[in-house]
């Protein structure tokens, strides 16, 4: 039963991601600023740190 719930949650998350990606592709193009890149780097580093902490 849990496996079915997890599969359904994964499917819904993938659908949501696809919808957000399509929305982004339809949006107006803008150049990335230095602040944009800094934010991207900070978010990526936070993601890597979190992934490293969750390793056994």
C-alpha positions, -999 to +999 in steps of 0.1 A: +000+000+000+028+024+009+045+017-024+013+028-043+011+060-023+048+068-029+044+061-066+014+084-068+032+112-049+062+108-073+039+110-103+022+141-090+056+157-082+068+150-118+036+164-132+040+196-111+076+199-122+067+195-159+040+222-155+064+246-139+091+240-166+065+246-194+054+278-176+090+289-175+095+282-212+065+303-221+077+332-200+095+363-213+133+359-217+155+380-195+192+383-190+206+368-158+222+394-135+251+389-111+225+386-083+207+359-101+239+339-105+248+344-068+213+332-058+217+301-081+251+293-066+238+296-030+208+274-037+230+248-054+255+247-025+227+244+000+213+215-020+247+198-021+252+203+017+218+188+025+224+158+002+258+152+019+242+153+054+216+128+044+242+102+033+249+073+057 
